Amino acid sequence: MMSFVSLLLVGILFPVSQAKQFTKCELSQVLKDMDGYGGITLPEWICTIFHSSGYDTQTMVNNNDRTEYGLFQISNKLWCRDNQILQSRNICDISCDKFLDDDLTDDIMCAKKILDNEGIDYWLAHKPLCSEKLEQWLCEEL
């Protein structure tokens, strides 16, 4: 009985972050503070993330000599570390697998660094798909 109580306490004190498939409106709520950051509107972010990862936090894409992780498809070549590229610059100072859970705090922090350093063109989907006609990416519930 004691081990069950201990296990229960560990589960309560240290909840496991899970992967999440967001909806457009859920993601809009979580990312609302990014609206206007670096001149990028919330609908632009929502559209870019949709075309990059389909709102799925567990998205991993192998792209030539690098892997991109999570909603924002953050590359292990420069921005995070993993076992694939041991010499990553790891500019965001984080393990890439942190971008695969439902806690977007670190994802947002790193995405802002990327935007500050490389601009929105880091996300290749933005220019051709998310720079005009953005009404469909608005959430009516906000």
C-alpha positions in Angstrom: 0.0 0.0 0.0 2.8 2.4 0.8 4.4 1.9 -2.7 1.0 2.7 -4.3 0.7 5.9 -2.3 4.3 6.9 -3.2 3.6 6.2 -6.9 0.5 8.3 -6.7 2.3 11.2 -5.1 5.0 11.1 -7.7 2.3 11.2 -10.4 0.7 14.2 -8.8 3.9 16.1 -8.1 5.6 15.4 -11.4 2.9 15.1 -14.1 4.0 13.7 -17.4 3.8 16.1 -20.3 1.9 14.5 -23.2 1.9 15.1 -26.9 -1.0 17.1 -28.2 -2.9 17.6 -31.4 -4.2 21.1 -31.1 -7.2 22.7 -32.9 -6.9 26.0 -34.5 -8.8 27.7 -31.7 -6.8 25.9 -28.9 -3.6 27.0 -30.5 -4.8 30.5 -31.0 -5.5 30.8 -27.3 -2.1 29.4 -26.3 -0.2 31.6 -28.8 -2.2 34.9 -28.3 0.8 36.6 -26.7 2.8 36.0 -29.9 0.3 38.2 -31.9 2.4 41.0 -33.4 5.7 39.7 -32.1 8.3 40.5 -34.8 5.5 42.0 -36.9 3.9 38.6 -37.4 0.2 38.3 -36.8 -1.5 35.5 -34.9 -3.2 34.2 -38.1 0.2 34.1 -39.8 1.5 32.0 -37.0 -1.5 29.7 -37.0 -1.2 29.2 -40.7 2.5 28.6 -40.7 2.3 26.1 -37.9 -0.6 24.3 -39.7 1.5 23.9 -42.8 4.7 23.0 -40.9 3.3 20.5 -38.4 -0.5 20.2 -38.7 -0.8 21.5 -35.1 0.7 18.2 -33.8 3.4 18.6 -31.1 4.9 15.2 -32.0 5.8 16.0 -35.6 9.3 15.1 -36.5 10.6 15.6 -40.0 13.9 14.3 -41.3 15.1 16.9 -43.8 18.4 16.0 -45.4 21.1 16.3 -42.7 18.8 17.5 -39.9 15.6 16.7 -38.0 12.9 19.3 -37.3 10.9 19.0 -34.1 7.4 19.9 -32.8 4.8 22.5 -33.8 7.4 25.0 -35.0 9.6 22.4 -36.7 12.7 23.6 -34.9 16.0 22.2 -36.4 18.5 20.2 -34.5 21.3 21.7 -36.7 21.3 25.1 -34.9 18.6 25.5 -32.4 18.4 22.4 -30.1 20.5 19.3 -29.3 19.8 15.6 -29.9 21.9 12.5 -30.5 21.9 13.0 -34.3 24.0 16.2 -34.5 26.4 16.3 -31.6 27.9 19.6 -32.8 24.6 21.5 -32.9 25.0 25.1 -32.0 22.0 24.6 -29.7 21.2 28.3 -29.6 18.0 27.7 -27.6 20.0 25.7 -25.1 17.5 22.9 -25.0 17.0 19.2 -25.8 15.0 18.8 -29.1 12.6 16.3 -27.5 11.3 19.1 -25.3 9.5 20.4 -28.5 7.5 17.2 -28.7 5.3 17.6 -25.6 2.2 19.7 -24.9 4.1 22.4 -22.9 4.7 25.1 -25.5 6.6 27.5 -23.2 10.0 26.4 -24.5 8.8 26.1 -28.1 7.6 29.7 -28.0 10.8 30.9 -26.4 12.9 29.2 -29.1 10.5 30.3 -32.0 11.0 33.9 -30.8 14.8 33.5 -30.9 14.5 32.1 -34.4 12.3 34.9 -35.5 14.7 37.5 -34.0 17.8 35.9 -35.7 16.5 34.6 -39.0 13.1 36.2 -39.5 9.8 34.6 -40.6 11.4 33.1 -43.7 13.0 30.4 -41.5 9.5 28.8 -41.8 9.4 28.0 -45.6 5.6 27.7 -45.6 5.0 31.3 -44.5 5.8 33.2 -47.7 3.9 31.1 -50.2 1.0 30.0 -48.0 0.6 32.4 -45.1 1.3 36.0 -46.2 -2.2 36.9 -47.5 -5.9 35.8 -47.3 -5.5 35.0 -43.6 -9.2 35.2 -42.6 -9.5 31.4 -42.5 -6.9 31.2 -39.8 -8.8 33.5 -37.4 -10.6 31.8 -34.5 -14.1 33.0 -34.1 -14.1 31.9 -30.4 -11.5 34.4 -29.2 
